[in-house]
Structures are given as C-alpha cells and as structure tokens.
Amino acid sequence: MRVLAIDTALAACSAAVLDTDDGGIVASQSLPMTRGHAEALMPLLVRLMQDAGMAFRDIDRVVVTTGPGSFTGLRVGIAAARGIALAAGKPAVGLSTLAAYAAPHMAADETVPVVAAIDARHAHVYLQVFGPGGRTHTLPRLSPLAEAVRAAAAVRSCIVGSAAQSVAAALSEIDAKPAVVDARAAPDITWVARMGAVVPEGKSPPKPQYLRAPDAQPQNAARLPRR
C-alpha cells in the first residue's frame, strides 16, 4: 500500500509517502511554521511526489491529521487530503494529532503510559491519556493544565506534545519525574503515515476535531442593519 500522509495541524507543514510493500518511507518533507500552511502545502506536496517518483494517482490512500490543533491549519490539511483523494479516486482517512504524537512512544515501549498534551493556551491543553498497550484511558478533550499534570503524576508516564515541557515543569515542582519528555512542536510525519496505513477504511473520516469553539466570534454590535 502506498500512503500519502499530510500534517498541517500545528507548528509544521509536513508530508510523507509510505510504501508498505517496498522499503517503508519513500520520501518526506517538513517545514517548521506556525502560519502560512495554505501557501506552503501544495508546493511541498509537488516536491514530495517528485522525490518519491510518483504521481498522486499512484497513491492508494491519503491520511491527514484532524486535530486538535490550529483551526486554520486543520482546514488546510483536510481540504488538501480530501481534494487529492477525490481527484485520484482513492480513500482518505483522518488521524488524531494526539494519537500521532503518542504512536512512536507506544511502539518503543508498550508498557509505559503516554500522556499526550497540546498547548491550548490560557493554562489549558488538549489532552489524551493512553495506558499500557495503547489502550485509551481518556478520550481527547480540552482540559486544564493541572489535569494533565495529575494524569502524568499518577504513574511514571511518557509525556509528549507541544505542552509536554509545561507538564514536566509542573511535575518537577512536586518532585515527580516522567519517564520521557518529548516536546516537539508537531508529530513525526513518518508515524502519521505508518498509522494511516493500518486505519480501517471508512472508520475514521477526515473531519476536523476542534474540541473547542473558535476564539474569533462575530461582532454582532458592528453588523449593518438588513434592508
């Protein structure tokens, strides 16, 4: 199976091609960025496919991170994935950003719980806790930072995600020590591709997982009266 993976949910614009039948990751590209995903993604995908020596029609499946993450970034990646899949006549699947963060650590040691936490600002995080063997302890949700700290303090967890350093700093204040702290700004795109290859088709449609209302709200007081 040839999988095209796309991630624009957080502080990177990334894509990779995985060939499960011939050598694993064929090509990958990642650009650190917090803005400008819309302008960067399609040129990056063109370069990626050239590196892979493939056309979009050669892909068997498209996988994209669906959040939580940046509202704009999520829409950019999901729209691109849906468009490519539609044009190529191939399926598209979505993958949680939190699960993508946790995947390499669960694969490295399935006995260690993983706390995945993404910075949601205002002392809150997007949180998901995975138990040994990758079992889900909590579903993805918006939580106070203190809740992530309590989850990590309960057992010697691996902490991953853009808020991992904040959680680890709070743990140090109570003399608790995590097993691993991985505070990268975005998931590893190669693991997005690997997970996308095993998602059952039709089980995870590429729909945005925002987990909270947008910060920008209509300014009702400034509306012009209708005629």
N, C-alpha and C positions, 0 to 999 in steps of 0.2 A: 504494500500500500504506500502511495505517495501522498504525504500530508503537507499542506501549506499552513503554517502557524503565524498568527498575527497578534501583536500586543501593543496597544496604544493607551492602556488604561491608566498608567501612572507616569513616572518620570523618564520614559524611554519610548522610542518608536522602533519596534523590533519585529523581525520576521525570520522564519527559518523554513527550510524544506527538509522533511524526513522521508527516507525511503526504507521501509521496514524490511524489504526483501534484498537490499543491496547496500550494506555499509552504513546504515543509520543516518546521521545528519549529513546531508549533501552540501548545504550552504546555509549560512546565517548572517544576518546583519543587524546591528543595534546602534542607535544614535541616542545618547542621553539628551533629554529635553523635557521641559515642563509645559511648553507651549509650542504651537506650530506643527502639531501632528498631521493636520489636514494637508499642509503643503509638503510635508516630508514623506508621507507614507507611499504614495504611488511611485515617485521616482525610486524610492528604496526597494519597492517590490520589483520594479523593472530590472534594477541591478541584481537583485537576488536571483531572479529567474534566469538571467544571463549567466550568473555564476553557476547555477545548478544545471545549465544546459537544457532547460525545459521550457515549454510554453504552458500557459495556465490550463489549457485543455488536457495536459498530461497529468494534472493533479487528480487524485481520487477523492480527496476530502479537504475541506478548509476548516480550521479551528481558530477560534478567536476568544480572547479573554473578555468576559462580560461584566466584570466588576466584582466588588465595589472598586471605585476609582473616580477619576475626573469625569464629570458629566460630558464635557466636550470630547475628551479623549475616547471614552467608551463609544460614543456615537460614530466617531471617525472610523474606528477599527471594525465595528459591527457592520456599518454600511458597506465598507470595502469588502469584507468577507461575504456578505450576502450578495453583493453585486458580482463578485468573481465566481461564486458558486452558481449563481443563476446563469451567467453567461457561459460557463463551462458545462452546465448541466450536471453538476456534482453536489453532494450534500454538504451542508455547513453545520457545525456543532459549536456550542458555547462551553466555556470553561471558567469556573470561578477563579478570580485573581488570588484569593486566599489559598485555595487548593493548589494553584500553581506554585505559590511561594513554598508551601509545605512539602510538595512532592519529592524533591531531591533528598530531603532530610528523612522522610519516611522510608524512602528506598535505601538510604545508607544504614539506618538502624531502626527497624520497625518496633523495637521495644521502648523507645523513648517518646513520650507525648510531645506534641508540637502545638505551640500557641502561635497562631498567625495573626498579626496585628498591623493594620494600615492606618497611618495618621489621618484622622478625620477632622483635625483642628478643634480648638476650644476644649482641650482636655478630654477629647473623645477619640475612639478608634473604631474601625471596622474590625470585628473580632470573630475568629472561629477557632475552636479547640479540637484537636484530633488526639485520640487516645492511641495506645499501642496497637500496631497492626493497621493504622489508618482509620480506625473507627471514629465516627463523628460524635464528639461529646456535646458540642453546641453548634447549632446552625449559624450561618453568617448573620451578624446583626451589628447595629450601631450601639456601642457601649461606652460608659465612662472608662477612662484610662485605668482607674482603680480596679475595675472588674478584671481587666487583662492582667494586672499585677497579682490579684488574688488567685487567678487561674494558674499563673506561672509559679506562684509561691507554693501552691498545694502539693506539687511534685516537682522534681528536678527536670524541667521541661527544656526543650529546644524552642527558642523564641525567634521568629522570622517576620520579615516585613519592614515597611518603612518606619514603623513605630517601635521596632524591636529595641533600639537603643534607649528610648524613653522608658520602656517597660523594665529593661535591665537596670537602668539608673535608679528607678524606684525600688527595685528588689535589693540593690546594694544598701539602701538605707535601712532595710530590715534584716540585713545580714543573710540574705538568701542569694544563692548563686545558680544561674541557669546552666544547663549542660552545654548549650551552644547559643550564640547570638549572631544572627545573620541579618544585618540591617540594610541590605541592598535596596536601592530605590525602586526597582522593578523586578518582576520574576525573571528567571532564566528562560529565555525563549525556546531553548532546546527541550526543556521539560514541558513547556506548553505543547510542543509538537508531539512529544512522546505520550503525554496523557491524552491528547486529541486522537491518537491512533487507536486507543482502546475504549473510548467512549461509545456505548451502544448507539447506533444510528437512530435518530428520532427521539432519544431520551433526554437530550439537552439542547434545545433550540437556542440559537444565538440571540437572546433577548437581554437587554441591559438590566443589571442588578444594582440599582442605585442605593437602596437601603435607607435613604432619607430624602426629604424634599429639597429641591434646589435652593441655594442661597438667594438667587435673584428672583424677585417677585414682581408681578405687575404693579405699577404705581396708579392705583385707582383714582387718586385725587388729581392726577395730571391728565386724565383722559378727556378728550374733547367730547362734548355732548353729541349724541346721534341726532340726525335730522329725519 
